[in-house]
Amino acid sequence: MKIFYKTFLPVIAVCVMLVSCSKKSTPKPTGDISAVSISWTTAAFGGVSGNPLSFSIDKSSATGTVTQVGSQPFGFAVGDKIFTNITANGDGTYSAQGKYTYGTGNTSSGYRKCTMSLQNSNTQLTVFYPAINSSFPDITYVYQQSSNVIVLP
């Protein structure tokens, strides 16, 4: 019986140590888009210097709505949903559907997948649109966090 205890107790101790050292799964983000749910702006929308475009991302609807457009809006207007279905990815980026315009006078529009990421202490939002085809190549926009967004009528 003494040999049983000498063997059994160390085996139990080893089992307890192995169970307590097991790897626990880390929960992935639950789709929280709080970090990007603010106002963003660029001063050169469409590559045109002095042509601003601003939008605000709403956390509850997971959409980005245009709040200001410049003199060359490229088919965008205040109130347009520039981004929809914004979701957090497990790698710190965000996925969304981004509006794009095309055709004569940019009168046609559609949505295509895009990836958002934050830089510079979360004050800069980079949005990357992968190419659809040769007519719609990949494109990247960089927006700055904005606090004073003017809404035009």
C-alpha positions as CSV (number, residue, x, y, z in Angstrom):
1,M,0.0,0.0,0.0
2,K,2.9,2.3,0.8
3,I,4.3,1.8,-2.7
4,F,0.9,2.5,-4.2
5,Y,0.8,6.0,-2.5
6,K,4.4,6.7,-3.5
7,T,3.5,6.0,-7.2
8,F,-0.1,7.3,-7.2
9,L,0.5,10.7,-5.6
10,P,3.2,11.8,-8.0
11,V,1.1,10.7,-11.0
12,I,-1.8,12.7,-9.7
13,A,0.5,15.8,-9.2
14,V,1.8,15.5,-12.8
15,C,-1.8,15.2,-14.2
16,V,-2.9,18.3,-12.2
17,M,0.1,20.3,-13.5
18,L,-0.6,19.2,-17.1
19,V,-4.2,20.2,-16.9
20,S,-3.5,23.6,-15.4
21,C,-0.9,24.3,-18.1
22,S,-3.3,23.6,-21.0
23,K,-3.6,26.4,-23.6
24,K,-6.8,28.4,-23.3
25,S,-8.4,29.8,-26.4
26,T,-8.2,33.5,-26.8
27,P,-11.6,35.0,-27.8
28,K,-11.6,36.9,-31.1
29,P,-13.0,40.4,-31.4
30,T,-16.8,40.4,-31.6
31,G,-17.1,42.8,-34.5
32,D,-16.6,46.0,-32.4
33,I,-15.9,48.9,-34.7
34,S,-15.5,51.5,-32.0
35,A,-12.0,52.5,-33.0
36,V,-13.2,53.6,-36.4
37,S,-16.6,55.0,-35.4
38,I,-15.7,58.7,-35.7
39,S,-15.4,61.3,-38.5
40,W,-12.8,61.1,-41.2
41,T,-11.7,63.4,-44.0
42,T,-9.4,63.8,-46.9
43,A,-8.4,67.1,-48.5
44,A,-7.7,65.5,-51.9
45,F,-10.6,63.3,-52.8
46,G,-10.2,61.7,-56.2
47,G,-6.6,62.8,-56.2
48,V,-7.7,66.4,-56.6
49,S,-5.9,68.8,-54.2
50,G,-8.3,71.0,-52.3
51,N,-11.2,68.7,-53.0
52,P,-12.4,67.5,-49.5
53,L,-14.6,64.5,-48.7
54,S,-15.6,63.8,-45.1
55,F,-17.7,61.0,-43.6
56,S,-18.7,59.7,-40.2
57,I,-18.9,56.0,-39.3
58,D,-21.8,55.0,-37.1
59,K,-21.1,52.0,-34.8
60,S,-24.7,50.9,-34.5
61,S,-25.5,50.7,-38.2
62,A,-21.9,49.8,-39.2
63,T,-22.0,52.4,-42.0
64,G,-20.0,55.4,-43.1
65,T,-22.1,58.4,-44.3
66,V,-20.8,61.3,-46.4
67,T,-21.0,64.6,-44.4
68,Q,-19.1,66.9,-46.8
69,V,-18.1,66.9,-50.5
70,G,-15.9,69.3,-52.4
71,S,-16.4,71.0,-55.7
72,Q,-15.6,67.8,-57.6
73,P,-17.7,65.1,-55.8
74,F,-17.1,62.3,-58.4
75,G,-20.7,61.2,-58.0
76,F,-20.9,61.4,-54.2
77,A,-23.3,63.5,-52.2
78,V,-23.9,64.4,-48.6
79,G,-25.9,61.5,-47.1
80,D,-24.5,58.8,-49.3
81,K,-23.4,55.6,-47.6
82,I,-19.8,55.5,-48.7
83,F,-19.2,52.3,-46.5
84,T,-21.6,49.6,-45.4
85,N,-21.3,46.3,-43.5
86,I,-18.2,47.4,-41.6
87,T,-16.9,44.6,-39.4
88,A,-13.8,44.0,-37.3
89,N,-11.4,41.3,-38.5
90,G,-9.4,39.2,-36.0
91,D,-6.1,40.8,-37.2
92,G,-6.8,44.5,-36.3
93,T,-8.2,45.4,-39.7
94,Y,-11.8,46.0,-40.8
95,S,-13.8,44.8,-43.8
96,A,-16.5,46.8,-45.5
97,Q,-18.3,47.4,-48.8
98,G,-17.1,50.7,-50.2
99,K,-19.1,52.7,-52.7
100,Y,-17.4,53.6,-56.1
101,T,-18.7,55.6,-59.0
102,Y,-18.0,55.2,-62.7
103,G,-19.3,56.1,-66.2
104,T,-19.8,59.4,-67.9
105,G,-20.1,62.0,-65.1
106,N,-19.8,59.3,-62.5
107,T,-23.5,58.7,-62.7
108,S,-23.3,55.0,-62.1
109,S,-22.2,53.4,-58.8
110,G,-21.7,50.1,-57.1
111,Y,-20.1,48.6,-54.0
112,R,-16.9,46.6,-53.8
113,K,-15.0,45.0,-50.9
114,C,-12.4,47.0,-49.1
115,T,-10.1,46.7,-46.1
116,M,-9.7,49.4,-43.5
117,S,-6.8,49.8,-41.2
118,L,-5.7,52.4,-38.6
119,Q,-2.3,54.0,-38.4
120,N,-0.5,56.9,-36.5
121,S,-2.1,56.3,-33.1
122,N,-5.5,55.7,-34.7
123,T,-5.6,59.2,-36.3
124,Q,-5.3,57.9,-39.9
125,L,-7.6,55.5,-41.7
126,T,-6.3,53.7,-44.8
127,V,-8.9,52.1,-47.0
128,F,-7.7,49.6,-49.6
129,Y,-9.9,48.5,-52.5
130,P,-8.5,45.5,-54.4
131,A,-8.8,45.5,-58.2
132,I,-12.1,44.3,-59.7
133,N,-10.7,44.1,-63.2
134,S,-8.6,46.3,-65.6
135,S,-11.2,49.0,-65.6
136,F,-11.3,49.1,-61.8
137,P,-7.7,48.7,-60.5
138,D,-6.8,48.6,-56.9
139,I,-6.8,51.9,-55.1
140,T,-5.9,53.2,-51.6
141,Y,-7.4,56.3,-49.9
142,V,-6.0,57.8,-46.7
143,Y,-8.3,59.7,-44.4
144,Q,-7.4,61.8,-41.3
145,Q,-9.4,61.8,-38.1
146,S,-11.5,65.0,-38.1
147,S,-13.3,66.7,-35.3
148,N,-14.9,69.7,-37.0
149,V,-17.0,68.3,-39.9
150,I,-19.1,70.8,-41.7
151,V,-22.3,69.4,-43.1
152,L,-23.3,71.1,-46.3
153,P,-27.0,71.5,-47.3
